[in-house]
Amino acid sequence: MKKLPLLLLFLCAISLPMCESGIPLPTPPDKEQEDNKNEEESKDEDGKDNDAEDITLNGTIISDATTLYGIITDKQSGQAIENVVVSDGFSCVKSDKNGVYQIVRHDNSTMVYLSVPAEYEIPVDAGNHPAFFKRFTLAKDERFRHDFQLELLPGGKQTQFTLLALADIQVHDSNDVDRFRDETIPDINELVPTLVNPYGITLGDITNKNNSAMWTKVRQAMTKQSITFMQCMGNHDHLNELSPNDHSQTTSYWKSVENFQKYFGPQNYSFSRGDVHFVVLDNCLHGEKPDNAGGTHEYATGLYDWGYEWFLQDLSFIPKSKAVVLCCHIPFRDGGGDNHNNGRYRKEILNKLSEYREAHILIGHTHHMYNWIHTVNGKRIQEHINAAVCGQMWHGPIGRDGAPNGYGVYEFEGTTLKNYWFKGTGVDKDVQMRCYKGGEEIYDPRMNVNMTAKKNIFPSYSWGLKDHIVANIWNIELGEWEVTLWQNGQKVCEMTNFRDYDYYALYWFCEVYGSSSTSYQHKSHHLYYGKLKDPNAPFEVRAVDRRGVRGPYTCSEVTTNYDGLNGDFETYVPQNN
């Protein structure tokens, strides 16, 4: 009996070095749960882990290599959501059965974000701005945890919805912001109640020359509006120059996107609505010269290798039975003159889009309207180049192609783009063309901003078009519409497409506004002419979509002056008399 205390002392003695040497002892079952909880919470208030040890999150072991992780849950039920795609801007992963995602974060990553599934609301902040991402600043190997919550759409996945596409807001100063806030936003807010499940997206060039003060102002103009605006990055949204007077010196790409990321989130991301998957890409190669560069170009068109890889990863989760809509700034058709030869990854992107049931590309950049049809692998891919919200740099209520300041409206049903039209700001939605009479001069007696003499150098189609009607129909596809001229209830002729200036727009910018810049001179693709049978009788121009998708559009009035333009003349051009 006296030997028992000695045995106990011996057992205690040998247990002490085992503990000090790190050899684990069995953990009681009731203690294990407490330890797991502590491990899950082993991060500071910013979401950074205080240690690098393996942890378990909702039953999922977070690996040693993971530097970015979290759990995705349903806001109402608290249940984990699996199969949600999460990205750091370089890699795309799915949440597992426990709702957990984990990523080995790229060194250049500054945020983590969701590809919002079709059946869930797009998360927004108190200002109704998208909130599907989380920004961070981390050391290279530092772990970061961020959890997401999603809320189911009340009626489930929306099989019908509408997208408003705003190209080139391009605010340069406070006056531009005021016009966007006081003209464009009220027009949108008036239209939204008439639309089915509306959303908004910009198509790049939100600001002009990346003016920091303008970022704050334009974001504020979009705050607490009737729709949520997703954002796309344009060339003017990049922080372009290290030296304002030396365009050959550019910042790094990652420096150039800081303002956009700060105010609006990731520059490459995706989301789904209904049976349509939207991919948003920054297709500006910042600091690179295009092959045909002349002068002071600061960018070319295309994707970096990592951007194209991200694009492929994102689409790898999308069934081929879905529709895909790609939203970028610079056109794929011609790149606005800024492409590498055929664009870097241009062909590859079009080939990938052709794999899906239906594909479209939404574009800005040019400040004029053009609908272009790509045929790739026997698949029709339509590129919609949208006229600008700002027209031509807010120097009037029209753009250089004659289309009004405005935005595109795209109506989806299932996997099909059922209808689309261009909504002129302050203009009735049915106004889709303007007509001029050949041989009649366009003239306005009011003095331009430079108080230069009116030369009246831009007559209205005087070359062989006397007694003709010229129609500018800004949102149709060449070769797919029948445009006809009618008088007295009878078809006079089928009108002929031609390319020329819209002299009504050209006279405005060069004479009324008083600019000498060639940037205001653009030959439009969407002009048509036809000869009147009776020069003095009423007429009607009819534009009919042969595919039966849109329209018809009609016009029976001739435009000769600027009194009918949205807003007072003095809004745009200071007057001397």
Protein Blocks (a to p, Z undefined) as FASTA:
>chain_A
ZZmmmmmmmmmmmmmmmmmnopacdddfklmmmmmmmmmmmccfkopafbfcdcdeehia
cdfklcbdcddddfklopacehiacdehlaccdddfkopacddddfkbcbdcddddfkbc
cdddfkopacfbccddddfklccdddddddddfklpafbdcddddehklpablmlmmmmm
mmmmmmmmmmmmmpghiadddeejjbghhiaklmmmmmmmmgopabdcdddddfklpcfb
fblklmkbccdfklmmmmmmmmnopfbdcddehjbccddddfbdehiacfkbghjafbdc
dddfklmmmmmmmmmmpcfkbccddddfbdfklonopacehiahklmmmmmmmmpmbdcd
ddehjopacdddddeehiacdddddddfklnohiajbdfkopacdddddddehjbcfbdc
dddehiafklgbdcddehiacddfbdcfkopaceklacghkgopghiacdddfbbcehia
ccdddeehiafbdcdddddddfklmmmmmmmnopabfklpccdfkbccdddfblmbccdd
ddddfklmgccdddfbdcfbfklpgcjfklmmccfZZ
